Amino acid sequence: MYPGTHVAARANQPAFIMASTGETVSYAELEARTNRLAHFLRSRGLNRLDHYSIFMENNSRYLESCGAGERAGLYFTCINSFLKADELAYILDNSESRVLIFSEEKRAVALEAMKQCPRVEVGLVVDGPGDGDKILNLDEAVRDFPSTPIADESLGTAMLYSSGTTGRPKGIVRPLPEQPPSEGLPLFHFLNQLWHYREGLTYLSPAPLYHSAPQAAVNLVIRDGGTAIIMEKFDPEHYLQLVEKYRPTHSQLVPTMFSRMLKLPDEVRKRYDVSSLEVAIHAAAPCPPQVKEQMIEWWGPIIHEYYGATEGLGFTACDTPQWQAHRGTVGKVLLGELHVLDENMQPCPKETPGTLWFKTATPFEYFNDPQRTAETRSADGSMSTVGDIGYVDDDGFLYLTDRATFMIVSGGVNIYPQECENLLITHPKVADAAVFGVPNEDLGEEVKAVVQPMPGVKADQALADELTAFCQANLSRQKCPRSIDFIDEMPRLPTGKLYKRLLRDRYWGDRKSRIV
């Protein structure tokens, strides 16, 4: 989000355009805004390595809210905009944030959370009125500050939180080198080359800006002097309309976005010209192979995939030809050293699933949480894991099967639900699906599926029977759900992350153990 490198040559070029409204912010305006906000943060006593937070939906003030911290040496935490007040308060307090930037849409939640957070000295609302000394309108607060850089600029970065699918969210903090903001982190240089970014590119961003992937992608675009088209929220047909209108060369999506576009009527999908796209990147959740094959058939061999936790333990990637030669892979390791180990920390044979451990590509800690940091480390401290399960083939390509916490143990057999989920999502009557283990007094656990039907599809026993038969026709019986329940909307974040724990816990009640 650092526009300074290109502002002289590209002063009037759009740095970004809001997709729904067409609101455009130039490089000159983004430079001035980030500078004024950086001066304000310094005036409130925030110095290098201090923390503040951002709690907003995608809007035209988001990038400057990040950019000010990036040029003032600060850690800024972009918070999931769907959180409730208590959840927001936990992150504000845990991150030791001293300033909260929020939108009028999120005002009620933000103010309620701030009551629980004495460390937060001031709130800045980007599009609403101030209220006393503690809640200030952003424009009024920064109006009298210079539009030129602060005297002591240094590189800042995001301190993001894990999504909390397996417990309380954890702040992921990395060492921050003391260097000018014009010098990006090494990871950005690596991604720039991997995804063939180039100066002046046009990028379409369909995902929430609080998430790590769009954060990194839009950051790269601004550092390359490009223009980012920011969708306020994802809609499958609107996405295609934007590709035709703005002719972006690059975009990054999640598999659920692919699936929703593929389920548009053929006449809608064929209506729009998507030929400008050169690189379409996806990650965040495993992509069902059938879905990916359909996207390649539609868009051509431009689909790139990567796997990497927010913690930055390691990084794998593959392009379309590599994926087609290794169907279902998430790529080869490009950063970090991967070890696939069993429960005794012994290497698993090729093609055998085990826990993924990395000799870390970049050091990290969970902020103010040494115990949870230690839980990710091997006994000798040389490796880390986030609990993902997978295996490596003979050519060194990685395949994900699940997270350890969602592996089903039924009758002594380990069942990885991802395969059943990947199948269900391809059924024309299924909009989304989750598979997990529920208690079974005889087997320990049995396979349960929860399905979100497509609009207009009746959720009844006939549909459950149809989906059960569909699974049994394509999977071994032990992998098939013994029962299927229906839900109006899956608890899935716009980033593609599924809160499977929330679904699973309904079936386990108040049991302290998830093992029968």
Secondary structure, DSSP 8 states (H G I E B T S, - for coil): ---TTTTTTSTTSEEEEETTT--EEEHHHHHHHHHHHHHHHHHTT--TT-EEEEE--S-TTHHHHHHHHHTBT-EEEE--TT--HHHHHHHHHHTT-SEEEE-GGGHHHHHHHHTT-TT--EEEESSS--BTTTEEEHHHHHTTS-SS--TT-B--EE--B---TTSS--BEE-------TTS--HHHHHHHHHTT--TT-EEEE-S-TTSHHHHHHHHHHHHTT-EEEE-SS--HHHHHHHHHHH--SEEEE-HHHHHHHHTS-HHHHTTS--TT--EEEE-SS---HHHHHHHHHHH-S-EEEEE--TT-S-EEEE-HHHHHHTTT--EEEEESEEEEE-TTS-B--TT--EEEEEE-SS--EETT-HHHHHHTB-TTSS-B---EEEEE-TTSEEEEEEEGGG-EEETTEEE-THHHHHHHTTSTTEEEEEEEEEEETTTEEEEEEEEEE-TT---SHHHHHHHHHHHHHHS-GGGS-SEEEE-SS--B-TTS-B-HHHHHHHHHTT-S-S--
